[in-house]
Amino acid sequence: MKIISSVELTKGYAHWRNLFDSNNALREEHGVKVLAVGHDKDNENKVWTCIEVESMEKMMAMANSPGMIKLREEAGAKLDTQTWVALVE
């Protein structure tokens, strides 16, 4: 299953990307494959990711784990702006 996610940032893209990249081990542990990541052309404070996972449930279990929530907050993600869209193929 492919999922597109977006979130607004408070600490800028470079800071967020550094922490995102450092989190690869947790993503691998949960079977998350990153297909694409980036920001809007005119807004570095809104990032988009496209990932592939076994299921939305598995993805949300990782996203809602205390360690992942803490990491996303440290990265400057405004959690109340995050959206997740599962693509149907």
BALOBA-1460 file (C-alpha; in Angstrom, 3 decimals):
// residues 89
<rec num="1" residu="m" x="0.000" y="0.000" z="0.000"/>
<rec num="2" residu="k" x="1.243" y="3.463" z="-0.884"/>
<rec num="3" residu="i" x="0.549" y="6.402" z="1.425"/>
<rec num="4" residu="i" x="1.014" y="10.106" z="0.786"/>
<rec num="5" residu="s" x="1.445" y="12.276" z="3.858"/>
<rec num="6" residu="s" x="1.896" y="15.987" z="4.399"/>
<rec num="7" residu="v" x="2.685" y="18.067" z="7.449"/>
<rec num="8" residu="e" x="3.528" y="21.686" z="8.212"/>
<rec num="9" residu="l" x="6.843" y="22.484" z="9.915"/>
<rec num="10" residu="t" x="7.928" y="25.013" z="12.517"/>
<rec num="11" residu="k" x="11.712" y="24.486" z="12.325"/>
<rec num="12" residu="g" x="12.294" y="24.407" z="8.576"/>
<rec num="13" residu="y" x="12.894" y="21.697" z="6.017"/>
<rec num="14" residu="a" x="16.640" y="21.181" z="6.585"/>
<rec num="15" residu="h" x="16.122" y="20.480" z="10.300"/>
<rec num="16" residu="w" x="13.166" y="18.177" z="9.611"/>
<rec num="17" residu="r" x="15.005" y="16.326" z="6.824"/>
<rec num="18" residu="n" x="18.035" y="15.691" z="9.031"/>
<rec num="19" residu="l" x="15.881" y="14.012" z="11.678"/>
<rec num="20" residu="f" x="13.801" y="12.204" z="9.030"/>
<rec num="21" residu="d" x="16.945" y="10.729" z="7.486"/>
<rec num="22" residu="s" x="18.306" y="9.691" z="10.892"/>
<rec num="23" residu="n" x="15.133" y="7.676" z="11.553"/>
<rec num="24" residu="n" x="15.683" y="5.064" z="8.849"/>
<rec num="25" residu="a" x="16.172" y="2.167" z="11.313"/>
<rec num="26" residu="l" x="12.684" y="2.634" z="12.815"/>
<rec num="27" residu="r" x="11.127" y="2.780" z="9.362"/>
<rec num="28" residu="e" x="12.936" y="-0.419" z="8.333"/>
<rec num="29" residu="e" x="11.803" y="-2.113" z="11.555"/>
<rec num="30" residu="h" x="8.189" y="-1.381" z="10.606"/>
<rec num="31" residu="g" x="8.579" y="-2.252" z="6.926"/>
<rec num="32" residu="v" x="8.249" y="1.329" z="5.666"/>
<rec num="33" residu="k" x="9.831" y="2.024" z="2.282"/>
<rec num="34" residu="v" x="10.292" y="5.709" z="1.397"/>
<rec num="35" residu="l" x="9.452" y="6.373" z="-2.264"/>
<rec num="36" residu="a" x="9.703" y="10.177" z="-2.277"/>
<rec num="37" residu="v" x="10.098" y="13.098" z="0.109"/>
<rec num="38" residu="g" x="10.188" y="16.848" z="-0.460"/>
<rec num="39" residu="h" x="8.505" y="20.197" z="0.090"/>
<rec num="40" residu="d" x="6.297" y="22.555" z="-1.860"/>
<rec num="41" residu="k" x="8.240" y="24.622" z="-4.394"/>
<rec num="42" residu="d" x="7.330" y="27.907" z="-2.705"/>
<rec num="43" residu="n" x="6.972" y="26.674" z="0.879"/>
<rec num="44" residu="e" x="9.768" y="24.785" z="2.630"/>
<rec num="45" residu="n" x="7.564" y="24.511" z="5.708"/>
<rec num="46" residu="k" x="5.154" y="21.999" z="4.157"/>
<rec num="47" residu="v" x="6.634" y="18.586" z="3.478"/>
<rec num="48" residu="w" x="5.253" y="15.629" z="1.579"/>
<rec num="49" residu="t" x="6.231" y="11.996" z="1.765"/>
<rec num="50" residu="c" x="5.218" y="9.018" z="-0.298"/>
<rec num="51" residu="i" x="5.846" y="5.670" z="1.358"/>
<rec num="52" residu="e" x="4.998" y="2.042" z="0.822"/>
<rec num="53" residu="v" x="3.864" y="-0.139" z="3.738"/>
<rec num="54" residu="e" x="2.127" y="-3.458" z="4.307"/>
<rec num="55" residu="s" x="-0.961" y="-1.790" z="5.798"/>
<rec num="56" residu="m" x="-2.271" y="1.526" z="7.083"/>
<rec num="57" residu="e" x="-2.704" y="-0.081" z="10.510"/>
<rec num="58" residu="k" x="0.992" y="-0.987" z="10.696"/>
<rec num="59" residu="m" x="1.958" y="2.504" z="9.563"/>
<rec num="60" residu="m" x="-0.281" y="4.191" z="12.123"/>
<rec num="61" residu="a" x="1.069" y="1.943" z="14.901"/>
<rec num="62" residu="m" x="4.544" y="3.267" z="14.109"/>
<rec num="63" residu="a" x="3.365" y="6.872" z="13.689"/>
<rec num="64" residu="n" x="1.549" y="6.809" z="17.036"/>
<rec num="65" residu="s" x="4.378" y="5.205" z="19.018"/>
<rec num="66" residu="p" x="5.779" y="7.489" z="21.747"/>
<rec num="67" residu="g" x="9.269" y="7.509" z="20.200"/>
<rec num="68" residu="m" x="7.963" y="8.517" z="16.780"/>
<rec num="69" residu="i" x="5.713" y="11.229" z="18.201"/>
<rec num="70" residu="k" x="8.679" y="12.656" z="20.137"/>
<rec num="71" residu="l" x="10.898" y="12.559" z="17.042"/>
<rec num="72" residu="r" x="8.265" y="14.270" z="14.876"/>
<rec num="73" residu="e" x="7.811" y="16.994" z="17.498"/>
<rec num="74" residu="e" x="11.604" y="17.504" z="17.771"/>
<rec num="75" residu="a" x="11.724" y="17.765" z="13.968"/>
<rec num="76" residu="g" x="9.227" y="20.635" z="14.112"/>
<rec num="77" residu="a" x="6.238" y="18.787" z="12.675"/>
<rec num="78" residu="k" x="2.927" y="20.404" z="13.584"/>
<rec num="79" residu="l" x="1.143" y="17.134" z="14.335"/>
<rec num="80" residu="d" x="-2.325" y="18.675" z="14.129"/>
<rec num="81" residu="t" x="-1.674" y="19.499" z="10.435"/>
<rec num="82" residu="q" x="-0.557" y="16.018" z="9.393"/>
<rec num="83" residu="t" x="-2.653" y="14.189" z="6.824"/>
<rec num="84" residu="w" x="-2.411" y="10.617" z="5.555"/>
<rec num="85" residu="v" x="-3.946" y="9.387" z="2.303"/>
<rec num="86" residu="a" x="-3.861" y="5.718" z="1.319"/>
<rec num="87" residu="l" x="-3.754" y="5.311" z="-2.448"/>
<rec num="88" residu="v" x="-5.944" y="2.681" z="-4.071"/>
<rec num="89" residu="e" x="-4.314" y="0.970" z="-7.015"/>
